[in-house]
Amino acid sequence: MLTLLAERVARHLEDSPRTPKYLCLRDALIELIVEGELAEGTRLPTEQELAAALPLSLGTVQKALRDLVESGELYRRRRLGTFVADGNHRREIATPAFGFLRPDGTRVRMVFIRLIKREMLQRRGAWIEVLGECEAGHVHLVRQDRIDGAFDCYTEIYLRADVASELLDLPAEALEHESVLPLLQAQGHEVSTAENRISLGRLPMAAARAIVPDLAEAPPPGMRLETRYLDAEAGVLAWQIMYIPPSDYRLTLITEPR
């Protein structure tokens, strides 16, 4: 196990030198879980053993394992160690609008969110045309969404401040372990329907730098998935734009009969 894990970690460190090292370890572990190399119930080496076998500090190892325990991919048993959890809990992107399928056709259940930026927008922009005027401003979230440990998407979310200003005060971890929809629902805002719009083109420079840094100088083509989440009165609660790089995964749009 340690030899295989060390190879995966080394590859991630080489392919993504700007990515925090704990995320490289986390993603390497996710890959091995998805591939079945780390089966349900497998006991991991101790944190000290992992740090000794990998080019990572003990603190980096602890942060990666803690992230996986918090998301439910691993669990700990007092005095016994850290184990791979079963797959029944694994999260899909919490949205009524779309999902991802692996190359074998099974649904993706592991999505890890990293918050890159959040801000209050007082300037004018395209978000006003979608969400409408708001005297309090608009909330802007930028995320890196790790899909199944296989690739990253760059996601921007715009919301009216009179609907979602509380998101600016939440701990970053709250936005990294939950999609925005459950957070809105917890504040009493229900999404009734969602509209998807898809286009193809080169990834924007900002997106390429975050998700394919080695190709940022000449961004590759990708998919732009725009989703508008509507309330019962057809008002737009949230406007989400996800930039998806080329991969062998498939995007599936979720529709319901009217």
Secondary structure as UniProt FT lines:
FT   HELIX           2..15
FT   TURN            17..18
FT   HELIX           21..35
FT   TURN            40..41
FT   HELIX           47..53
FT   TURN            54..55
FT   HELIX           58..71
FT   STRAND          74..77
FT   TURN            78..80
FT   STRAND          81..84
FT   HELIX           87..89
FT   STRAND          98..101
FT   TURN            103..104
FT   STRAND          111..121
FT   HELIX           126..131
FT   TURN            135..136
FT   STRAND          138..147
FT   TURN            148..150
FT   STRAND          151..160
FT   HELIX           161..164
FT   HELIX           165..168
FT   HELIX           172..176
FT   HELIX           180..186
FT   TURN            187..188
FT   STRAND          193..202
FT   HELIX           205..211
FT   HELIX           213..215
FT   TURN            216..217
FT   STRAND          221..230
FT   TURN            232..233
FT   STRAND          236..244
FT   STRAND          250..253
//
